[in-house]
């Protein structure tokens, strides 16, 4: 059998983790299924090609993952195997053809390669190599997005929400919608729309942002047209299927399906799924890059509605309304008192002592506000706890930086402007999270006003006197809004309250 031609089994995009809260593969109970599939490949005498993203190294510690997955590595190493790293496990690329990783599995790693089957040159690769935003081995926005999603999964305790949705998928929908709203706002303000917008959303992988599937296919076709090969076999997009007789995608094991390709020595490609302990052949799906995903159409039609829907999914209603109410009241009273006090400080020409006092007052406010946010996060549900912690840490950092560099007017304007903008955006998000606990329109109004104030400060000439009045007005407005939200916000009915033991 050693000299005989063998069928090739192709899989990709498993995104195997270390078994922790971020591990989608383990959450889907895929390990036993994969090991049964590997036994099947061995019994069929086939070769196994793993075309990238076998490991989820964008969210996992590499050494811990390999230690936890030692048994799987042993089983893989016993097969006739070729492993081509993808963009999620690109950190392994520079180990190819070295002896730095001693486990025999890593001796099977290699760069994308070509093999002749049935008189055609088949190119085996992951697929990110022709993706303009993910080629190479440098971390991009896609990896940064995965890191943020990993933090949310840690807070949630699972990669899936209670309703079964993936945390990463819901965050991606929310992010796409917010970016769409932002781009439309900028376009409206500038009265023009650029033909090409190199926004962060463009840097997501096609698996994270299906709108980019067409760009990926165009890149593959352009390379094929150079005459380097005749057929491309790859993964990367998580969308299994074919385009004509030149593009074949093995799909993914990270979702509900366990898809793979089986290629005979004469070059015939079949599509199969591993289900209930056996290989089930299916009709080859068609990859249609020009078909706009339903999610993208919905976001373009109403990005605000899409963002709200995603926010309602990932941000559960809190179960302790009274604690959040008192935190809001305290933060509102703090902002209002500092804002009123700022009006009494003289920062006219030559009054360096007055300017210093204003800077110290705002720094103290930011530090106290951050501490209140962290205290308020202690007993919140996971995602709301993350939101409060982000705001708290940001406020504390702002206070420390203002203490150190706030004496420079230009620096102070930029710091406060960004703080107002980000705080406003978080309050708008909180108005969605707190719906049903307080009258959410109060927080929405506060957030919008804060966001607009941030923009005014960022575009305001760096002058102490007008800055004092804008800052005082902002703090008074912000504080009054939070007081109204805390004092007059609608309480949950007693019957709806959830006790900790429930």
C-alpha positions as CSV (number, residue, x, y, z in Angstrom):
1,X,0.0,0.0,0.0
2,X,3.0,2.3,0.6
3,X,3.7,2.8,-3.1
4,X,0.0,3.0,-4.1
5,X,-1.8,6.2,-4.8
6,X,-4.0,7.3,-2.0
7,X,-7.1,9.3,-1.5
8,X,-6.5,12.7,0.1
9,X,-8.8,13.8,3.0
10,X,-8.8,17.6,3.4
11,X,-10.0,19.5,6.5
12,X,-9.4,23.0,7.7
13,X,-10.5,25.6,10.2
14,X,-11.0,23.5,13.3
15,X,-9.8,26.3,15.7
16,X,-8.9,23.9,18.4
17,X,-8.3,25.5,21.8
18,X,-7.1,24.5,25.3
19,X,-10.5,23.4,26.6
20,X,-11.2,26.6,28.4
21,X,-14.0,29.2,28.2
22,X,-12.8,30.4,24.8
23,X,-12.6,27.0,23.2
24,X,-15.4,26.8,20.6
25,X,-14.2,23.5,19.4
26,X,-14.5,21.9,22.9
27,X,-17.8,23.7,23.6
28,X,-19.1,21.9,20.5
29,X,-17.9,18.6,21.9
30,X,-15.9,18.0,18.7
31,X,-12.9,16.3,20.1
32,X,-14.4,12.8,20.2
33,X,-15.8,13.3,16.7
34,X,-12.4,14.4,15.3
35,X,-10.6,11.5,16.8
36,X,-13.2,9.1,15.3
37,X,-12.7,10.9,11.9
38,X,-8.9,10.4,12.2
39,X,-9.4,6.7,12.9
40,X,-11.5,6.6,9.7
41,X,-8.8,8.3,7.6
42,X,-6.3,5.8,8.9
43,X,-8.6,2.8,8.2
44,X,-9.1,4.1,4.7
45,X,-5.4,4.3,4.2
46,X,-5.7,7.9,3.1
47,X,-3.5,11.0,3.4
48,X,-4.8,13.8,5.6
49,X,-4.2,17.4,4.5
50,X,-4.9,20.0,7.3
51,X,-5.1,23.4,5.5
52,X,-4.7,25.9,8.3
53,X,-6.4,27.2,11.4
54,X,-6.1,23.8,13.1
55,X,-5.3,25.7,16.3
56,X,-6.8,28.9,17.7
57,X,-3.7,30.8,18.6
58,X,-5.3,34.2,18.3
59,X,-7.0,33.5,21.7
60,X,-5.0,30.8,23.3
61,X,-1.7,30.3,25.0
62,X,0.4,28.2,22.6
63,X,2.3,26.1,25.1
64,X,-0.8,25.4,27.3
65,X,-2.8,24.4,24.2
66,X,-0.2,21.9,23.0
67,X,0.1,20.4,26.5
68,X,-3.6,20.0,26.8
69,X,-3.9,18.5,23.3
70,X,-0.9,16.1,23.5
71,X,-3.1,13.0,22.9
72,X,-4.5,14.5,19.8
73,X,-1.1,15.5,18.5
74,X,0.0,11.8,19.1
75,X,-2.9,10.5,17.0
76,X,-2.3,13.0,14.2
77,X,1.4,12.2,14.1
78,X,0.5,8.5,13.4
79,X,-1.2,9.4,10.1
80,X,0.2,10.2,6.7
81,X,-0.2,13.9,7.3
82,X,0.5,17.3,5.8
83,X,-0.2,20.4,7.9
84,X,-0.2,23.9,6.3
85,X,-0.7,26.7,9.0
86,X,-3.3,29.4,8.4
87,X,-3.7,32.9,9.7
88,X,-5.0,31.8,13.1
89,X,-2.0,29.5,13.7
90,X,0.5,31.5,11.6
91,X,2.7,31.8,14.7
92,X,3.9,28.3,13.8
93,X,5.1,29.2,10.3
94,X,8.7,30.0,11.2
95,X,9.0,26.6,12.9
96,X,8.7,24.8,9.5
97,X,11.8,22.8,8.6
98,X,13.4,23.5,12.0
99,X,13.9,21.2,15.0
100,X,12.6,23.7,17.6
101,X,9.4,21.7,18.1
102,X,10.3,18.1,18.9
103,X,6.9,16.4,18.7
104,X,6.7,14.4,15.4
105,X,3.5,16.1,14.4
106,X,5.4,19.3,13.7
107,X,7.7,17.5,11.3
108,X,4.6,17.4,9.0
109,X,4.2,21.2,8.8
110,X,5.0,22.8,5.4
111,X,4.3,25.9,3.4
112,X,1.5,25.9,0.7
113,X,2.4,23.4,-2.0
114,X,1.3,22.0,-5.4
115,X,0.6,18.4,-6.3
116,X,-0.4,17.0,-9.7
117,X,-3.6,14.9,-9.6
118,X,-5.3,13.6,-12.8
119,X,-3.1,15.8,-15.0
120,X,-4.0,19.0,-13.1
121,X,-1.9,21.0,-10.7
122,X,-3.7,21.3,-7.4
123,X,-2.6,24.1,-5.0
124,X,-3.1,23.3,-1.3
125,X,-3.1,26.3,1.0
126,X,-5.1,27.9,3.8
127,X,-6.5,30.7,1.6
128,X,-5.4,33.8,3.6
129,X,-2.4,34.0,1.4
130,X,-4.4,35.8,-1.3
131,X,-6.5,37.7,1.2
132,X,-5.2,41.3,1.0
133,X,-5.9,42.1,4.6
134,X,-4.7,38.8,6.2
135,X,-1.8,37.7,4.1
136,X,1.6,37.5,5.9
137,X,2.3,36.7,9.5
138,X,1.7,40.0,11.2
139,X,-1.2,40.4,13.6
140,X,-4.1,42.5,12.1
141,X,-7.4,43.8,13.2
142,X,-8.9,40.4,12.8
143,X,-6.7,39.0,15.6
144,X,-7.4,42.0,17.8
145,X,-11.1,41.4,17.4
146,X,-10.6,37.8,18.4
147,X,-8.8,38.9,21.5
148,X,-11.6,41.2,22.5
149,X,-14.1,38.4,21.8
150,X,-12.0,36.1,24.0
151,X,-12.2,38.5,26.9
152,X,-16.0,38.6,26.5
153,X,-16.1,34.8,26.4
154,X,-14.0,34.6,29.6
155,X,-16.5,36.9,31.3
156,X,-19.4,34.9,30.0
157,X,-17.8,31.6,31.1
158,X,-18.5,30.0,27.7
159,X,-18.1,30.9,24.0
160,X,-21.9,30.6,23.7
161,X,-24.6,32.7,25.2
162,X,-27.6,31.2,27.0
163,X,-29.7,31.4,23.9
164,X,-27.1,29.3,22.0
165,X,-25.6,32.2,20.0
166,X,-21.8,32.5,19.7
167,X,-20.4,35.5,21.6
168,X,-18.0,36.2,18.8
169,X,-20.8,36.2,16.2
170,X,-23.0,38.5,18.1
171,X,-20.1,40.9,18.9
172,X,-19.2,40.9,15.2
173,X,-22.8,41.8,14.2
174,X,-22.8,44.6,16.8
175,X,-19.4,45.9,15.6
176,X,-20.3,45.8,11.9
177,X,-23.5,47.8,12.6
178,X,-21.6,50.4,14.7
179,X,-19.0,50.8,12.0
180,X,-21.7,51.2,9.4
181,X,-23.4,53.9,11.4
182,X,-20.0,55.6,12.0
183,X,-19.1,55.6,8.3
184,X,-22.5,57.0,7.3
185,X,-22.2,59.7,9.9
186,X,-18.7,60.7,8.7
187,X,-19.9,60.7,5.1
188,X,-22.9,62.9,5.9
189,X,-20.7,65.4,7.8
190,X,-18.2,65.6,5.0
191,X,-20.8,65.6,2.3
192,X,-18.9,62.9,0.4
193,X,-18.4,59.2,0.3
194,X,-14.9,57.9,-0.5
195,X,-14.7,55.1,-3.0
196,X,-12.5,53.0,-0.8
197,X,-12.7,53.1,2.9
198,X,-9.8,51.2,4.6
199,X,-11.9,50.8,7.8
200,X,-11.2,48.2,10.5
201,X,-14.1,46.1,9.2
202,X,-12.2,45.5,6.0
203,X,-9.4,43.9,8.0
204,X,-11.6,41.1,9.4
205,X,-11.3,37.7,7.9
206,X,-14.0,36.4,5.5
207,X,-15.0,34.0,8.3
208,X,-15.6,37.0,10.6
209,X,-17.1,39.2,8.0
210,X,-18.8,37.2,5.2
211,X,-19.0,40.4,3.1
212,X,-15.4,39.9,2.3
213,X,-15.9,36.5,0.6
214,X,-15.9,38.0,-2.8
215,X,-12.5,39.7,-2.2
216,X,-11.0,36.4,-1.2
217,X,-12.3,34.6,-4.3
218,X,-11.0,37.4,-6.5
219,X,-7.5,37.1,-4.9
220,X,-7.5,33.3,-5.5
221,X,-8.6,33.7,-9.1
222,X,-5.9,36.4,-9.8
223,X,-3.2,34.0,-8.6
224,X,-4.6,31.1,-10.6
225,X,-4.6,33.3,-13.7
226,X,-0.9,33.7,-13.4
227,X,-0.6,30.0,-14.5
228,X,0.9,28.9,-11.2
229,X,-1.7,26.1,-10.8
230,X,-5.0,24.8,-12.2
231,X,-7.1,24.1,-9.1
232,X,-7.1,25.8,-5.7
233,X,-8.0,23.7,-2.6
234,X,-8.3,25.7,0.6
235,X,-10.3,26.9,3.6
236,X,-10.2,30.2,5.5
237,X,-13.8,31.4,4.8
238,X,-15.6,28.6,6.7
239,X,-17.8,28.3,3.6
240,X,-17.5,24.8,2.0
241,X,-18.1,24.3,-1.7
242,X,-16.8,24.9,-5.1
243,X,-16.7,27.4,-7.9
244,X,-16.5,25.8,-11.3
245,X,-13.7,23.2,-11.5
246,X,-11.0,25.5,-10.1
247,X,-12.0,26.4,-6.5
248,X,-12.7,23.9,-3.7
249,X,-13.2,24.9,-0.1
250,X,-13.1,22.3,2.7
251,X,-15.3,24.4,5.1
252,X,-14.9,24.2,8.8
253,X,-15.3,22.1,11.9
254,X,-15.8,25.2,14.1
255,X,-19.5,25.5,13.3
256,X,-22.4,23.0,13.3
257,X,-21.0,20.9,10.5
258,X,-17.8,18.8,10.3
259,X,-17.1,19.1,6.6
260,X,-14.2,17.7,4.6
261,X,-13.2,17.0,1.0
262,X,-12.0,13.6,-0.4
263,X,-9.8,13.8,-3.5
264,X,-9.1,10.7,-5.5
265,X,-5.7,10.2,-7.2
266,X,-7.4,11.1,-10.6
267,X,-8.3,14.5,-9.2
268,X,-12.0,13.9,-8.6
269,X,-13.2,16.0,-5.6
270,X,-16.1,15.0,-3.4
271,X,-17.7,16.8,-0.5
272,X,-18.6,14.9,2.8
273,X,-19.6,15.6,6.3
274,X,-18.6,13.6,9.4
275,X,-21.8,12.9,11.3
276,X,-22.8,10.3,13.9
277,X,-19.5,8.5,13.6
278,X,-19.5,8.1,9.8
279,X,-18.7,9.9,6.6
280,X,-21.8,11.1,4.8
281,X,-21.4,12.2,1.2
282,X,-23.4,15.3,0.2
283,X,-23.8,17.3,-3.0
284,X,-21.0,19.8,-3.5
285,X,-22.3,23.2,-2.2
286,X,-21.9,26.1,-4.5
287,X,-19.9,29.1,-3.3
288,X,-21.6,32.3,-4.6
289,X,-19.4,35.3,-3.8
290,X,-21.7,37.7,-5.5
291,X,-24.7,36.7,-3.2
292,X,-24.8,39.3,-0.5
293,X,-25.3,37.7,3.0
294,X,-28.6,38.3,4.6
295,X,-26.9,39.8,7.7
296,X,-25.1,42.4,5.5
297,X,-28.3,43.3,3.7
298,X,-30.0,43.8,7.1
299,X,-27.2,45.9,8.4
300,X,-27.2,48.1,5.4
301,X,-30.9,48.5,5.4
302,X,-31.0,49.5,9.1
303,X,-27.7,49.4,10.9
304,X,-29.2,50.9,14.1
305,X,-31.8,48.1,14.3
306,X,-29.0,45.5,13.7
307,X,-26.9,47.0,16.4
308,X,-29.8,47.1,18.9
309,X,-30.7,43.5,18.1
310,X,-27.1,42.3,18.7
311,X,-26.9,44.4,21.9
312,X,-30.1,42.9,23.3
313,X,-28.7,39.4,22.6
314,X,-25.4,39.8,24.2
315,X,-26.3,42.2,27.1
316,X,-28.8,40.4,29.4
317,X,-31.1,42.4,31.7
318,X,-29.5,42.8,35.1
319,X,-31.0,41.1,38.1
320,X,-30.0,43.7,40.8
321,X,-31.6,47.1,39.9
322,X,-31.1,48.8,43.2
323,X,-27.3,48.6,43.2
324,X,-27.0,50.1,39.7
325,X,-29.5,52.8,40.7
326,X,-27.3,54.0,43.6
327,X,-24.1,53.9,41.5
328,X,-25.9,56.1,38.9
329,X,-27.0,58.5,41.5
330,X,-23.5,58.7,43.0
331,X,-21.8,59.2,39.6
332,X,-24.4,61.9,38.7
333,X,-24.0,63.8,41.9
334,X,-20.2,63.7,41.6
335,X,-20.3,65.0,38.0
336,X,-22.8,67.7,38.8
337,X,-20.8,69.0,41.8
338,X,-17.5,69.1,39.9
339,X,-19.2,70.8,37.0
340,X,-20.8,73.5,39.3
341,X,-17.5,74.0,41.1
342,X,-15.6,74.4,37.8
343,X,-17.7,77.5,37.0
344,X,-16.3,79.2,40.1
345,X,-12.7,78.6,39.1
346,X,-10.9,81.6,37.5
347,X,-8.8,80.5,34.5
348,X,-8.2,83.8,32.8
349,X,-5.0,85.0,31.4
350,X,-2.2,84.7,33.9
351,X,-4.1,82.5,36.3
352,X,-2.0,79.4,36.3
353,X,-3.2,78.5,39.7
354,X,-6.8,78.5,38.6
355,X,-5.9,76.3,35.6
356,X,-4.1,73.9,37.8
357,X,-7.1,73.7,40.2
358,X,-9.4,72.9,37.3
359,X,-7.1,70.1,36.1
360,X,-6.8,68.6,39.6
361,X,-10.6,68.8,40.0
362,X,-11.3,67.0,36.8
363,X,-8.6,64.4,37.5
364,X,-10.1,63.7,40.9
365,X,-13.5,63.4,39.3
366,X,-12.2,60.9,36.7
367,X,-10.5,58.8,39.4
368,X,-13.6,58.7,41.6
369,X,-15.9,58.0,38.7
370,X,-13.7,55.1,37.7
371,X,-13.7,53.7,41.2
372,X,-17.5,53.9,41.3
373,X,-17.8,52.0,38.0
374,X,-15.6,49.2,39.2
375,X,-17.6,48.9,42.5
376,X,-20.8,48.9,40.5
377,X,-19.4,46.0,38.3
378,X,-19.0,43.6,41.2
379,X,-22.4,42.0,41.1
380,X,-23.5,42.6,37.6
381,X,-24.1,39.8,34.9
382,X,-21.0,38.9,32.9
383,X,-21.2,41.1,29.9
384,X,-22.5,44.1,31.9
385,X,-19.7,43.6,34.3
386,X,-17.2,43.8,31.4
387,X,-18.8,47.0,30.2
388,X,-18.6,48.6,33.7
389,X,-15.0,47.5,34.1
390,X,-13.9,49.0,30.8
391,X,-15.5,52.3,31.7
392,X,-13.9,52.2,35.2
393,X,-10.4,51.3,34.0
394,X,-10.6,54.0,31.3
395,X,-11.7,56.6,33.9
396,X,-8.9,55.7,36.2
397,X,-6.3,55.8,33.5
398,X,-7.6,59.2,32.3
399,X,-7.4,60.6,35.8
400,X,-3.8,59.5,36.2
401,X,-2.7,60.9,32.8
402,X,-4.5,64.2,33.5
403,X,-2.6,64.5,36.8
404,X,0.7,64.0,34.9
405,X,0.1,65.9,31.7
406,X,-3.1,67.9,32.1
407,X,-1.2,71.2,32.7
408,X,-0.7,71.4,29.0
409,X,-4.0,72.9,27.6
410,X,-3.8,71.1,24.2
411,X,-3.2,67.7,25.9
412,X,-6.0,68.3,28.4
413,X,-8.5,69.2,25.6
414,X,-7.7,66.0,23.7
415,X,-7.9,63.8,26.8
416,X,-11.2,65.2,28.0
417,X,-12.6,65.2,24.4
418,X,-11.9,61.5,24.0
419,X,-13.2,60.7,27.5
420,X,-16.5,62.5,26.8
421,X,-16.9,60.8,23.4
422,X,-16.1,57.3,24.7
423,X,-18.2,57.8,27.9
424,X,-21.1,58.9,25.8
425,X,-20.9,55.9,23.6
426,X,-20.8,53.6,26.6
427,X,-23.8,55.3,28.1
428,X,-25.7,54.8,24.8
429,X,-24.9,51.1,25.0
430,X,-25.9,51.1,28.7
431,X,-29.3,52.6,27.8
432,X,-29.9,49.4,25.9
433,X,-28.5,47.1,28.6
434,X,-30.5,48.8,31.3
435,X,-33.8,48.7,29.5
436,X,-36.4,47.3,31.8
437,X,-34.4,48.4,34.9
438,X,-34.4,52.2,34.5
439,X,-36.0,54.5,32.0
440,X,-33.5,53.9,29.3
441,X,-34.2,57.2,27.5
442,X,-32.5,59.1,30.3
443,X,-29.2,57.3,29.7
444,X,-29.6,57.5,25.9
445,X,-29.9,61.3,26.1
446,X,-26.9,61.5,28.5
447,X,-24.9,59.4,26.1
448,X,-25.7,61.3,23.0
449,X,-25.0,64.6,24.7
450,X,-21.7,63.4,26.0
451,X,-20.7,62.1,22.6
452,X,-21.5,65.4,21.0
453,X,-19.6,67.3,23.7
454,X,-16.6,65.1,23.0
455,X,-16.7,66.1,19.4
456,X,-17.0,69.8,20.3
457,X,-14.0,69.6,22.6
458,X,-11.9,67.8,20.0
459,X,-12.6,70.5,17.5
460,X,-12.5,73.4,19.9
461,X,-9.4,75.7,19.8
462,X,-7.2,75.1,22.7
463,X,-8.1,78.0,25.0
464,X,-8.6,77.8,28.7
465,X,-11.6,80.1,29.2
466,X,-14.0,78.5,26.6
467,X,-12.7,75.1,27.6
468,X,-13.7,75.8,31.3
469,X,-17.3,76.6,30.3
470,X,-17.7,73.6,27.9
471,X,-16.2,71.3,30.5
472,X,-18.5,72.7,33.3
473,X,-21.5,72.5,31.1
474,X,-20.7,68.9,30.0
475,X,-20.3,67.7,33.6
476,X,-23.5,69.4,34.8
477,X,-25.5,68.0,31.9
478,X,-23.9,64.6,32.3
479,X,-24.4,64.6,36.1
480,X,-28.0,65.8,35.9
481,X,-28.9,63.1,33.3
482,X,-27.4,60.3,35.5
483,X,-29.3,61.7,38.6
484,X,-32.5,61.7,36.6
485,X,-31.9,58.1,35.4
486,X,-31.1,57.0,39.0
487,X,-33.9,58.9,40.8
488,X,-36.8,58.8,38.4
489,X,-35.9,55.7,36.4
490,X,-38.6,53.0,36.3
491,X,-38.1,50.2,38.8
492,X,-38.7,46.6,38.1
493,X,-41.8,45.1,39.6
494,X,-41.1,43.2,42.8
495,X,-42.4,40.0,41.3
496,X,-39.8,40.3,38.5
497,X,-36.9,40.6,40.8
498,X,-34.6,37.6,40.8
499,X,-33.1,36.4,44.1
500,X,-29.5,35.2,44.2
501,X,-30.7,31.7,45.2
502,X,-33.2,31.5,42.3
